[in-house]
Amino acid sequence: MNKRILALNQSLFLAAFFALPSFAAEDEALKKDLTAVIALQGFPCGEVVSVKTQAENDYAVLCKDANKYRVYLNAAGRVVVEKRK
């Protein structure tokens, strides 16, 4: 079951990377995808309210509950969520 969750997690995250944040509808889709990725990694968030693209496949995320995260793909192609201060 963990392999299925990881595969779903990576699929959602990759879909989020290919979304074009310049359009409002796609920006909302990116926020929803990142919300799901953060939840699947076991971190509290509730809802993503702000996303800043730091680099390709690298996002700074602010959640509704004031938690901040960095969400990115590491060199091995795995999704990583890091809590920020």
PyMOL Python script that loads the backbone (N, CA, C, O; Angstrom):
from pymol import cmd

cmd.read_pdbstr("""\
ATOM      1  N   MET A   1       0.815  -1.182   0.000  1.00  0.00           N
ATOM      2  CA  MET A   1       0.000   0.000   0.000  1.00  0.00           C
ATOM      3  C   MET A   1       0.871   1.262   0.000  1.00  0.00           C
ATOM      4  O   MET A   1       0.510   2.260  -0.625  1.00  0.00           O
ATOM      5  N   ASN A   2       2.002   1.226   0.689  1.00  0.00           N
ATOM      6  CA  ASN A   2       2.885   2.388   0.710  1.00  0.00           C
ATOM      7  C   ASN A   2       3.407   2.716  -0.675  1.00  0.00           C
ATOM      8  O   ASN A   2       3.599   3.889  -0.997  1.00  0.00           O
ATOM      9  N   LYS A   3       3.643   1.700  -1.508  1.00  0.00           N
ATOM     10  CA  LYS A   3       4.121   1.936  -2.861  1.00  0.00           C
ATOM     11  C   LYS A   3       3.042   2.631  -3.687  1.00  0.00           C
ATOM     12  O   LYS A   3       3.352   3.479  -4.523  1.00  0.00           O
ATOM     13  N   ARG A   4       1.781   2.278  -3.458  1.00  0.00           N
ATOM     14  CA  ARG A   4       0.686   2.920  -4.189  1.00  0.00           C
ATOM     15  C   ARG A   4       0.547   4.374  -3.766  1.00  0.00           C
ATOM     16  O   ARG A   4       0.321   5.242  -4.609  1.00  0.00           O
ATOM     17  N   ILE A   5       0.676   4.649  -2.492  1.00  0.00           N
ATOM     18  CA  ILE A   5       0.587   6.032  -2.003  1.00  0.00           C
ATOM     19  C   ILE A   5       1.742   6.854  -2.554  1.00  0.00           C
ATOM     20  O   ILE A   5       1.549   7.997  -2.968  1.00  0.00           O
ATOM     21  N   LEU A   6       2.937   6.285  -2.563  1.00  0.00           N
ATOM     22  CA  LEU A   6       4.104   6.986  -3.101  1.00  0.00           C
ATOM     23  C   LEU A   6       3.913   7.267  -4.587  1.00  0.00           C
ATOM     24  O   LEU A   6       4.222   8.362  -5.058  1.00  0.00           O
ATOM     25  N   ALA A   7       3.406   6.285  -5.326  1.00  0.00           N
ATOM     26  CA  ALA A   7       3.176   6.482  -6.764  1.00  0.00           C
ATOM     27  C   ALA A   7       2.134   7.562  -6.993  1.00  0.00           C
ATOM     28  O   ALA A   7       2.305   8.405  -7.874  1.00  0.00           O
ATOM     29  N   LEU A   8       1.056   7.555  -6.217  1.00  0.00           N
ATOM     30  CA  LEU A   8       0.027   8.593  -6.334  1.00  0.00           C
ATOM     31  C   LEU A   8       0.604   9.954  -5.975  1.00  0.00           C
ATOM     32  O   LEU A   8       0.342  10.951  -6.647  1.00  0.00           O
ATOM     33  N   ASN A   9       1.382   9.980  -4.919  1.00  0.00           N
ATOM     34  CA  ASN A   9       2.016  11.213  -4.469  1.00  0.00           C
ATOM     35  C   ASN A   9       2.898  11.797  -5.570  1.00  0.00           C
ATOM     36  O   ASN A   9       2.816  12.988  -5.867  1.00  0.00           O
ATOM     37  N   GLN A  10       3.723  10.975  -6.162  1.00  0.00           N
ATOM     38  CA  GLN A  10       4.615  11.447  -7.217  1.00  0.00           C
ATOM     39  C   GLN A  10       3.836  11.866  -8.455  1.00  0.00           C
ATOM     40  O   GLN A  10       4.199  12.838  -9.118  1.00  0.00           O
ATOM     41  N   SER A  11       2.773  11.143  -8.768  1.00  0.00           N
ATOM     42  CA  SER A  11       1.962  11.503  -9.933  1.00  0.00           C
ATOM     43  C   SER A  11       1.304  12.859  -9.739  1.00  0.00           C
ATOM     44  O   SER A  11       1.298  13.688 -10.650  1.00  0.00           O
ATOM     45  N   LEU A  12       0.750  13.085  -8.558  1.00  0.00           N
ATOM     46  CA  LEU A  12       0.121  14.372  -8.279  1.00  0.00           C
ATOM     47  C   LEU A  12       1.135  15.498  -8.316  1.00  0.00           C
ATOM     48  O   LEU A  12       0.860  16.581  -8.834  1.00  0.00           O
ATOM     49  N   PHE A  13       2.300  15.237  -7.769  1.00  0.00           N
ATOM     50  CA  PHE A  13       3.319  16.274  -7.735  1.00  0.00           C
ATOM     51  C   PHE A  13       3.818  16.604  -9.137  1.00  0.00           C
ATOM     52  O   PHE A  13       3.993  17.774  -9.479  1.00  0.00           O
ATOM     53  N   LEU A  14       4.043  15.583  -9.940  1.00  0.00           N
ATOM     54  CA  LEU A  14       4.491  15.828 -11.308  1.00  0.00           C
ATOM     55  C   LEU A  14       3.428  16.576 -12.109  1.00  0.00           C
ATOM     56  O   LEU A  14       3.753  17.439 -12.925  1.00  0.00           O
ATOM     57  N   ALA A  15       2.165  16.244 -11.875  1.00  0.00           N
ATOM     58  CA  ALA A  15       1.081  16.967 -12.547  1.00  0.00           C
ATOM     59  C   ALA A  15       1.102  18.436 -12.139  1.00  0.00           C
ATOM     60  O   ALA A  15       0.840  19.320 -12.955  1.00  0.00           O
ATOM     61  N   ALA A  16       1.414  18.685 -10.883  1.00  0.00           N
ATOM     62  CA  ALA A  16       1.483  20.068 -10.396  1.00  0.00           C
ATOM     63  C   ALA A  16       2.619  20.825 -11.078  1.00  0.00           C
ATOM     64  O   ALA A  16       2.488  22.017 -11.356  1.00  0.00           O
ATOM     65  N   PHE A  17       3.717  20.154 -11.346  1.00  0.00           N
ATOM     66  CA  PHE A  17       4.851  20.817 -11.992  1.00  0.00           C
ATOM     67  C   PHE A  17       4.560  21.230 -13.426  1.00  0.00           C
ATOM     68  O   PHE A  17       5.097  22.221 -13.920  1.00  0.00           O
ATOM     69  N   PHE A  18       3.706  20.462 -14.085  1.00  0.00           N
ATOM     70  CA  PHE A  18       3.414  20.776 -15.477  1.00  0.00           C
ATOM     71  C   PHE A  18       2.281  21.776 -15.624  1.00  0.00           C
ATOM     72  O   PHE A  18       1.975  22.199 -16.738  1.00  0.00           O
ATOM     73  N   ALA A  19       1.660  22.157 -14.532  1.00  0.00           N
ATOM     74  CA  ALA A  19       0.607  23.174 -14.583  1.00  0.00           C
ATOM     75  C   ALA A  19       1.265  24.531 -14.836  1.00  0.00           C
ATOM     76  O   ALA A  19       2.349  24.807 -14.322  1.00  0.00           O
ATOM     77  N   LEU A  20       0.614  25.362 -15.617  1.00  0.00           N
ATOM     78  CA  LEU A  20       1.140  26.701 -15.887  1.00  0.00           C
ATOM     79  C   LEU A  20       0.512  27.680 -14.911  1.00  0.00           C
ATOM     80  O   LEU A  20      -0.678  27.976 -15.027  1.00  0.00           O
ATOM     81  N   PRO A  21       1.275  28.191 -13.954  1.00  0.00           N
ATOM     82  CA  PRO A  21       0.710  29.044 -12.918  1.00  0.00           C
ATOM     83  C   PRO A  21       0.251  30.410 -13.411  1.00  0.00           C
ATOM     84  O   PRO A  21      -0.300  31.179 -12.623  1.00  0.00           O
ATOM     85  N   SER A  22       0.457  30.744 -14.689  1.00  0.00           N
ATOM     86  CA  SER A  22       0.071  32.050 -15.183  1.00  0.00           C
ATOM     87  C   SER A  22      -1.440  32.203 -15.337  1.00  0.00           C
ATOM     88  O   SER A  22      -1.924  33.334 -15.374  1.00  0.00           O
ATOM     89  N   PHE A  23      -2.184  31.144 -15.425  1.00  0.00           N
ATOM     90  CA  PHE A  23      -3.634  31.217 -15.552  1.00  0.00           C
ATOM     91  C   PHE A  23      -4.273  30.903 -14.209  1.00  0.00           C
ATOM     92  O   PHE A  23      -3.815  30.007 -13.500  1.00  0.00           O
ATOM     93  N   ALA A  24      -5.323  31.628 -13.855  1.00  0.00           N
ATOM     94  CA  ALA A  24      -5.955  31.497 -12.541  1.00  0.00           C
ATOM     95  C   ALA A  24      -6.453  30.078 -12.289  1.00  0.00           C
ATOM     96  O   ALA A  24      -6.246  29.545 -11.199  1.00  0.00           O
ATOM     97  N   ALA A  25      -7.100  29.457 -13.265  1.00  0.00           N
ATOM     98  CA  ALA A  25      -7.629  28.105 -13.075  1.00  0.00           C
ATOM     99  C   ALA A  25      -6.497  27.109 -12.860  1.00  0.00           C
ATOM    100  O   ALA A  25      -6.596  26.218 -12.017  1.00  0.00           O
ATOM    101  N   GLU A  26      -5.435  27.263 -13.615  1.00  0.00           N
ATOM    102  CA  GLU A  26      -4.308  26.351 -13.461  1.00  0.00           C
ATOM    103  C   GLU A  26      -3.566  26.615 -12.162  1.00  0.00           C
ATOM    104  O   GLU A  26      -3.021  25.687 -11.564  1.00  0.00           O
ATOM    105  N   ASP A  27      -3.537  27.866 -11.714  1.00  0.00           N
ATOM    106  CA  ASP A  27      -2.927  28.200 -10.427  1.00  0.00           C
ATOM    107  C   ASP A  27      -3.695  27.523  -9.299  1.00  0.00           C
ATOM    108  O   ASP A  27      -3.095  27.007  -8.356  1.00  0.00           O
ATOM    109  N   GLU A  28      -5.009  27.524  -9.394  1.00  0.00           N
ATOM    110  CA  GLU A  28      -5.828  26.855  -8.379  1.00  0.00           C
ATOM    111  C   GLU A  28      -5.591  25.348  -8.408  1.00  0.00           C
ATOM    112  O   GLU A  28      -5.560  24.708  -7.357  1.00  0.00           O
ATOM    113  N   ALA A  29      -5.426  24.781  -9.591  1.00  0.00           N
ATOM    114  CA  ALA A  29      -5.149  23.351  -9.701  1.00  0.00           C
ATOM    115  C   ALA A  29      -3.802  23.023  -9.065  1.00  0.00           C
ATOM    116  O   ALA A  29      -3.668  22.003  -8.389  1.00  0.00           O
ATOM    117  N   LEU A  30      -2.806  23.881  -9.276  1.00  0.00           N
ATOM    118  CA  LEU A  30      -1.497  23.689  -8.668  1.00  0.00           C
ATOM    119  C   LEU A  30      -1.604  23.718  -7.151  1.00  0.00           C
ATOM    120  O   LEU A  30      -1.001  22.889  -6.470  1.00  0.00           O
ATOM    121  N   LYS A  31      -2.363  24.660  -6.622  1.00  0.00           N
ATOM    122  CA  LYS A  31      -2.555  24.747  -5.168  1.00  0.00           C
ATOM    123  C   LYS A  31      -3.200  23.478  -4.628  1.00  0.00           C
ATOM    124  O   LYS A  31      -2.787  22.966  -3.588  1.00  0.00           O
ATOM    125  N   LYS A  32      -4.203  22.971  -5.324  1.00  0.00           N
ATOM    126  CA  LYS A  32      -4.874  21.741  -4.881  1.00  0.00           C
ATOM    127  C   LYS A  32      -3.915  20.557  -4.941  1.00  0.00           C
ATOM    128  O   LYS A  32      -3.888  19.733  -4.027  1.00  0.00           O
ATOM    129  N   ASP A  33      -3.130  20.471  -6.010  1.00  0.00           N
ATOM    130  CA  ASP A  33      -2.167  19.377  -6.135  1.00  0.00           C
ATOM    131  C   ASP A  33      -1.125  19.432  -5.026  1.00  0.00           C
ATOM    132  O   ASP A  33      -0.794  18.404  -4.435  1.00  0.00           O
ATOM    133  N   LEU A  34      -0.610  20.611  -4.741  1.00  0.00           N
ATOM    134  CA  LEU A  34       0.391  20.750  -3.679  1.00  0.00           C
ATOM    135  C   LEU A  34      -0.214  20.468  -2.310  1.00  0.00           C
ATOM    136  O   LEU A  34       0.459  19.911  -1.442  1.00  0.00           O
ATOM    137  N   THR A  35      -1.482  20.846  -2.103  1.00  0.00           N
ATOM    138  CA  THR A  35      -2.170  20.519  -0.854  1.00  0.00           C
ATOM    139  C   THR A  35      -2.214  19.008  -0.673  1.00  0.00           C
ATOM    140  O   THR A  35      -1.952  18.502   0.419  1.00  0.00           O
ATOM    141  N   ALA A  36      -2.547  18.285  -1.745  1.00  0.00           N
ATOM    142  CA  ALA A  36      -2.609  16.822  -1.681  1.00  0.00           C
ATOM    143  C   ALA A  36      -1.236  16.214  -1.422  1.00  0.00           C
ATOM    144  O   ALA A  36      -1.110  15.278  -0.632  1.00  0.00           O
ATOM    145  N   VAL A  37      -0.218  16.734  -2.076  1.00  0.00           N
ATOM    146  CA  VAL A  37       1.146  16.224  -1.897  1.00  0.00           C
ATOM    147  C   VAL A  37       1.591  16.398  -0.448  1.00  0.00           C
ATOM    148  O   VAL A  37       2.157  15.478   0.143  1.00  0.00           O
ATOM    149  N   ILE A  38       1.343  17.559   0.117  1.00  0.00           N
ATOM    150  CA  ILE A  38       1.736  17.831   1.506  1.00  0.00           C
ATOM    151  C   ILE A  38       0.998  16.897   2.454  1.00  0.00           C
ATOM    152  O   ILE A  38       1.598  16.352   3.381  1.00  0.00           O
ATOM    153  N   ALA A  39      -0.294  16.708   2.231  1.00  0.00           N
ATOM    154  CA  ALA A  39      -1.084  15.815   3.089  1.00  0.00           C
ATOM    155  C   ALA A  39      -0.595  14.371   2.970  1.00  0.00           C
ATOM    156  O   ALA A  39      -0.502  13.670   3.977  1.00  0.00           O
ATOM    157  N   LEU A  40      -0.286  13.923   1.765  1.00  0.00           N
ATOM    158  CA  LEU A  40       0.198  12.558   1.576  1.00  0.00           C
ATOM    159  C   LEU A  40       1.548  12.327   2.234  1.00  0.00           C
ATOM    160  O   LEU A  40       1.878  11.196   2.589  1.00  0.00           O
ATOM    161  N   GLN A  41       2.323  13.375   2.397  1.00  0.00           N
ATOM    162  CA  GLN A  41       3.607  13.263   3.094  1.00  0.00           C
ATOM    163  C   GLN A  41       3.432  13.315   4.613  1.00  0.00           C
ATOM    164  O   GLN A  41       4.395  13.142   5.360  1.00  0.00           O
ATOM    165  N   GLY A  42       2.194  13.556   5.067  1.00  0.00           N
ATOM    166  CA  GLY A  42       1.903  13.535   6.500  1.00  0.00           C
ATOM    167  C   GLY A  42       2.080  14.856   7.218  1.00  0.00           C
ATOM    168  O   GLY A  42       2.158  14.875   8.446  1.00  0.00           O
ATOM    169  N   PHE A  43       2.144  15.955   6.497  1.00  0.00           N
ATOM    170  CA  PHE A  43       2.307  17.271   7.100  1.00  0.00           C
ATOM    171  C   PHE A  43       0.960  17.983   7.170  1.00  0.00           C
ATOM    172  O   PHE A  43       0.131  17.812   6.276  1.00  0.00           O
ATOM    173  N   PRO A  44       0.725  18.776   8.214  1.00  0.00           N
ATOM    174  CA  PRO A  44      -0.527  19.536   8.293  1.00  0.00           C
ATOM    175  C   PRO A  44      -0.489  20.740   7.350  1.00  0.00           C
ATOM    176  O   PRO A  44       0.540  21.400   7.208  1.00  0.00           O
ATOM    177  N   CYS A  45      -1.605  21.008   6.724  1.00  0.00           N
ATOM    178  CA  CYS A  45      -1.672  22.172   5.845  1.00  0.00           C
ATOM    179  C   CYS A  45      -3.096  22.703   5.773  1.00  0.00           C
ATOM    180  O   CYS A  45      -3.316  23.898   5.970  1.00  0.00           O
ATOM    181  N   GLY A  46      -4.050  21.854   5.498  1.00  0.00           N
ATOM    182  CA  GLY A  46      -5.425  22.302   5.324  1.00  0.00           C
ATOM    183  C   GLY A  46      -5.662  22.720   3.885  1.00  0.00           C
ATOM    184  O   GLY A  46      -6.378  22.042   3.148  1.00  0.00           O
ATOM    185  N   GLU A  47      -5.067  23.833   3.483  1.00  0.00           N
ATOM    186  CA  GLU A  47      -5.226  24.347   2.129  1.00  0.00           C
ATOM    187  C   GLU A  47      -4.053  25.255   1.785  1.00  0.00           C
ATOM    188  O   GLU A  47      -3.644  26.081   2.601  1.00  0.00           O
ATOM    189  N   VAL A  48      -3.517  25.106   0.592  1.00  0.00           N
ATOM    190  CA  VAL A  48      -2.439  25.971   0.120  1.00  0.00           C
ATOM    191  C   VAL A  48      -3.067  27.281  -0.350  1.00  0.00           C
ATOM    192  O   VAL A  48      -3.993  27.277  -1.161  1.00  0.00           O
ATOM    193  N   VAL A  49      -2.557  28.402   0.165  1.00  0.00           N
ATOM    194  CA  VAL A  49      -3.091  29.706  -0.224  1.00  0.00           C
ATOM    195  C   VAL A  49      -2.126  30.497  -1.091  1.00  0.00           C
ATOM    196  O   VAL A  49      -2.538  31.436  -1.772  1.00  0.00           O
ATOM    197  N   SER A  50      -0.840  30.131  -1.078  1.00  0.00           N
ATOM    198  CA  SER A  50       0.146  30.859  -1.864  1.00  0.00           C
ATOM    199  C   SER A  50       1.241  29.914  -2.322  1.00  0.00           C
ATOM    200  O   SER A  50       1.721  29.077  -1.559  1.00  0.00           O
ATOM    201  N   VAL A  51       1.632  30.065  -3.600  1.00  0.00           N
ATOM    202  CA  VAL A  51       2.708  29.253  -4.161  1.00  0.00           C
ATOM    203  C   VAL A  51       3.675  30.182  -4.877  1.00  0.00           C
ATOM    204  O   VAL A  51       3.268  31.027  -5.675  1.00  0.00           O
ATOM    205  N   LYS A  52       4.964  30.016  -4.582  1.00  0.00           N
ATOM    206  CA  LYS A  52       5.993  30.775  -5.277  1.00  0.00           C
ATOM    207  C   LYS A  52       6.952  29.776  -5.911  1.00  0.00           C
ATOM    208  O   LYS A  52       7.520  28.929  -5.221  1.00  0.00           O
ATOM    209  N   THR A  53       7.128  29.875  -7.214  1.00  0.00           N
ATOM    210  CA  THR A  53       8.047  28.993  -7.915  1.00  0.00           C
ATOM    211  C   THR A  53       9.464  29.503  -7.691  1.00  0.00           C
ATOM    212  O   THR A  53       9.803  30.623  -8.073  1.00  0.00           O
ATOM    213  N   GLN A  54      10.293  28.658  -7.060  1.00  0.00           N
ATOM    214  CA  GLN A  54      11.674  29.038  -6.779  1.00  0.00           C
ATOM    215  C   GLN A  54      12.595  28.614  -7.918  1.00  0.00           C
ATOM    216  O   GLN A  54      13.555  29.314  -8.242  1.00  0.00           O
ATOM    217  N   ALA A  55      12.303  27.483  -8.514  1.00  0.00           N
ATOM    218  CA  ALA A  55      13.062  26.944  -9.639  1.00  0.00           C
ATOM    219  C   ALA A  55      12.182  25.881 -10.274  1.00  0.00           C
ATOM    220  O   ALA A  55      11.071  25.624  -9.811  1.00  0.00           O
ATOM    221  N   GLU A  56      12.683  25.266 -11.333  1.00  0.00           N
ATOM    222  CA  GLU A  56      11.912  24.188 -11.937  1.00  0.00           C
ATOM    223  C   GLU A  56      11.765  23.059 -10.917  1.00  0.00           C
ATOM    224  O   GLU A  56      12.747  22.622 -10.317  1.00  0.00           O
ATOM    225  N   ASN A  57      10.527  22.591 -10.727  1.00  0.00           N
ATOM    226  CA  ASN A  57      10.222  21.513  -9.770  1.00  0.00           C
ATOM    227  C   ASN A  57      10.552  21.877  -8.322  1.00  0.00           C
ATOM    228  O   ASN A  57      10.921  21.005  -7.535  1.00  0.00           O
ATOM    229  N   ASP A  58      10.425  23.139  -7.971  1.00  0.00           N
ATOM    230  CA  ASP A  58      10.746  23.611  -6.624  1.00  0.00           C
ATOM    231  C   ASP A  58       9.808  24.756  -6.252  1.00  0.00           C
ATOM    232  O   ASP A  58       9.815  25.808  -6.891  1.00  0.00           O
ATOM    233  N   TYR A  59       8.998  24.542  -5.206  1.00  0.00           N
ATOM    234  CA  TYR A  59       7.984  25.524  -4.817  1.00  0.00           C
ATOM    235  C   TYR A  59       8.094  25.894  -3.340  1.00  0.00           C
ATOM    236  O   TYR A  59       8.382  25.046  -2.495  1.00  0.00           O
ATOM    237  N   ALA A  60       7.862  27.163  -3.047  1.00  0.00           N
ATOM    238  CA  ALA A  60       7.687  27.635  -1.676  1.00  0.00           C
ATOM    239  C   ALA A  60       6.178  27.763  -1.482  1.00  0.00           C
ATOM    240  O   ALA A  60       5.496  28.424  -2.265  1.00  0.00           O
ATOM    241  N   VAL A  61       5.663  27.124  -0.431  1.00  0.00           N
ATOM    242  CA  VAL A  61       4.222  27.015  -0.235  1.00  0.00           C
ATOM    243  C   VAL A  61       3.829  27.597   1.114  1.00  0.00           C
ATOM    244  O   VAL A  61       4.487  27.345   2.124  1.00  0.00           O
ATOM    245  N   LEU A  62       2.745  28.382   1.126  1.00  0.00           N
ATOM    246  CA  LEU A  62       2.152  28.896   2.360  1.00  0.00           C
ATOM    247  C   LEU A  62       0.763  28.304   2.491  1.00  0.00           C
ATOM    248  O   LEU A  62      -0.046  28.380   1.566  1.00  0.00           O
ATOM    249  N   CYS A  63       0.490  27.712   3.650  1.00  0.00           N
ATOM    250  CA  CYS A  63      -0.810  27.088   3.901  1.00  0.00           C
ATOM    251  C   CYS A  63      -1.722  28.028   4.682  1.00  0.00           C
ATOM    252  O   CYS A  63      -1.277  28.994   5.302  1.00  0.00           O
ATOM    253  N   LYS A  64      -3.011  27.708   4.628  1.00  0.00           N
ATOM    254  CA  LYS A  64      -4.029  28.512   5.314  1.00  0.00           C
ATOM    255  C   LYS A  64      -3.779  28.555   6.823  1.00  0.00           C
ATOM    256  O   LYS A  64      -4.088  29.552   7.476  1.00  0.00           O
ATOM    257  N   ASP A  65      -3.219  27.473   7.377  1.00  0.00           N
ATOM    258  CA  ASP A  65      -2.950  27.410   8.813  1.00  0.00           C
ATOM    259  C   ASP A  65      -1.583  28.010   9.179  1.00  0.00           C
ATOM    260  O   ASP A  65      -1.083  27.787  10.282  1.00  0.00           O
ATOM    261  N   ALA A  66      -0.983  28.766   8.259  1.00  0.00           N
ATOM    262  CA  ALA A  66       0.273  29.502   8.444  1.00  0.00           C
ATOM    263  C   ALA A  66       1.519  28.624   8.393  1.00  0.00           C
ATOM    264  O   ALA A  66       2.620  29.126   8.621  1.00  0.00           O
ATOM    265  N   ASN A  67       1.385  27.335   8.105  1.00  0.00           N
ATOM    266  CA  ASN A  67       2.563  26.490   7.909  1.00  0.00           C
ATOM    267  C   ASN A  67       3.197  26.824   6.570  1.00  0.00           C
ATOM    268  O   ASN A  67       2.502  27.117   5.597  1.00  0.00           O
ATOM    269  N   LYS A  68       4.526  26.776   6.529  1.00  0.00           N
ATOM    270  CA  LYS A  68       5.271  27.049   5.308  1.00  0.00           C
ATOM    271  C   LYS A  68       6.101  25.820   4.966  1.00  0.00           C
ATOM    272  O   LYS A  68       6.690  25.183   5.839  1.00  0.00           O
ATOM    273  N   TYR A  69       6.134  25.498   3.663  1.00  0.00           N
ATOM    274  CA  TYR A  69       6.857  24.322   3.207  1.00  0.00           C
ATOM    275  C   TYR A  69       7.635  24.620   1.936  1.00  0.00           C
ATOM    276  O   TYR A  69       7.310  25.541   1.186  1.00  0.00           O
ATOM    277  N   ARG A  70       8.656  23.828   1.715  1.00  0.00           N
ATOM    278  CA  ARG A  70       9.335  23.779   0.421  1.00  0.00           C
ATOM    279  C   ARG A  70       9.013  22.407  -0.148  1.00  0.00           C
ATOM    280  O   ARG A  70       9.257  21.391   0.504  1.00  0.00           O
ATOM    281  N   VAL A  71       8.470  22.369  -1.351  1.00  0.00           N
ATOM    282  CA  VAL A  71       8.090  21.123  -2.002  1.00  0.00           C
ATOM    283  C   VAL A  71       8.885  21.033  -3.300  1.00  0.00           C
ATOM    284  O   VAL A  71       8.819  21.928  -4.143  1.00  0.00           O
ATOM    285  N   TYR A  72       9.644  19.935  -3.454  1.00  0.00           N
ATOM    286  CA  TYR A  72      10.494  19.801  -4.626  1.00  0.00           C
ATOM    287  C   TYR A  72      10.769  18.337  -4.938  1.00  0.00           C
ATOM    288  O   TYR A  72      10.456  17.450  -4.144  1.00  0.00           O
ATOM    289  N   LEU A  73      11.361  18.097  -6.111  1.00  0.00           N
ATOM    290  CA  LEU A  73      11.839  16.776  -6.480  1.00  0.00           C
ATOM    291  C   LEU A  73      13.331  16.727  -6.216  1.00  0.00           C
ATOM    292  O   LEU A  73      14.067  17.623  -6.630  1.00  0.00           O
ATOM    293  N   ASN A  74      13.787  15.675  -5.523  1.00  0.00           N
ATOM    294  CA  ASN A  74      15.218  15.548  -5.284  1.00  0.00           C
ATOM    295  C   ASN A  74      15.897  14.900  -6.489  1.00  0.00           C
ATOM    296  O   ASN A  74      15.236  14.592  -7.480  1.00  0.00           O
ATOM    297  N   ALA A  75      17.192  14.693  -6.413  1.00  0.00           N
ATOM    298  CA  ALA A  75      17.962  14.155  -7.535  1.00  0.00           C
ATOM    299  C   ALA A  75      17.512  12.748  -7.927  1.00  0.00           C
ATOM    300  O   ALA A  75      17.671  12.340  -9.077  1.00  0.00           O
ATOM    301  N   ALA A  76      16.954  12.015  -6.979  1.00  0.00           N
ATOM    302  CA  ALA A  76      16.481  10.658  -7.248  1.00  0.00           C
ATOM    303  C   ALA A  76      15.066  10.652  -7.831  1.00  0.00           C
ATOM    304  O   ALA A  76      14.527   9.592  -8.148  1.00  0.00           O
ATOM    305  N   GLY A  77      14.470  11.833  -7.972  1.00  0.00           N
ATOM    306  CA  GLY A  77      13.127  11.930  -8.531  1.00  0.00           C
ATOM    307  C   GLY A  77      12.021  11.732  -7.515  1.00  0.00           C
ATOM    308  O   GLY A  77      10.866  11.517  -7.884  1.00  0.00           O
ATOM    309  N   ARG A  78      12.358  11.802  -6.256  1.00  0.00           N
ATOM    310  CA  ARG A  78      11.357  11.650  -5.188  1.00  0.00           C
ATOM    311  C   ARG A  78      10.855  13.010  -4.734  1.00  0.00           C
ATOM    312  O   ARG A  78      11.585  14.000  -4.733  1.00  0.00           O
ATOM    313  N   VAL A  79       9.590  13.027  -4.351  1.00  0.00           N
ATOM    314  CA  VAL A  79       8.979  14.250  -3.843  1.00  0.00           C
ATOM    315  C   VAL A  79       9.443  14.462  -2.406  1.00  0.00           C
ATOM    316  O   VAL A  79       9.394  13.546  -1.586  1.00  0.00           O
ATOM    317  N   VAL A  80       9.891  15.677  -2.114  1.00  0.00           N
ATOM    318  CA  VAL A  80      10.350  16.022  -0.768  1.00  0.00           C
ATOM    319  C   VAL A  80       9.557  17.230  -0.302  1.00  0.00           C
ATOM    320  O   VAL A  80       9.403  18.212  -1.029  1.00  0.00           O
ATOM    321  N   VAL A  81       9.051  17.141   0.938  1.00  0.00           N
ATOM    322  CA  VAL A  81       8.365  18.270   1.576  1.00  0.00           C
ATOM    323  C   VAL A  81       9.167  18.620   2.818  1.00  0.00           C
ATOM    324  O   VAL A  81       9.351  17.788   3.707  1.00  0.00           O
ATOM    325  N   GLU A  82       9.643  19.864   2.872  1.00  0.00           N
ATOM    326  CA  GLU A  82      10.406  20.344   4.038  1.00  0.00           C
ATOM    327  C   GLU A  82       9.627  21.459   4.714  1.00  0.00           C
ATOM    328  O   GLU A  82       9.153  22.388   4.060  1.00  0.00           O
ATOM    329  N   LYS A  83       9.501  21.356   6.028  1.00  0.00           N
ATOM    330  CA  LYS A  83       8.839  22.407   6.782  1.00  0.00           C
ATOM    331  C   LYS A  83       9.781  23.599   6.900  1.00  0.00           C
ATOM    332  O   LYS A  83      10.972  23.435   7.169  1.00  0.00           O
ATOM    333  N   ARG A  84       9.245  24.792   6.700  1.00  0.00           N
ATOM    334  CA  ARG A  84      10.008  26.035   6.825  1.00  0.00           C
ATOM    335  C   ARG A  84       9.557  26.790   8.071  1.00  0.00           C
ATOM    336  O   ARG A  84       8.461  26.563   8.583  1.00  0.00           O
ATOM    337  N   LYS A  85      10.399  27.676   8.546  1.00  0.00           N
ATOM    338  CA  LYS A  85      10.064  28.499   9.710  1.00  0.00           C
ATOM    339  C   LYS A  85       9.326  29.728   9.285  1.00  0.00           C
ATOM    340  O   LYS A  85       8.957  30.548  10.125  1.00  0.00           O
TER     341      LYS A  85
END
""", "prot")
cmd.dss("prot")
cmd.show_as("cartoon", "prot")
cmd.util.cbc("prot")
cmd.orient("prot")
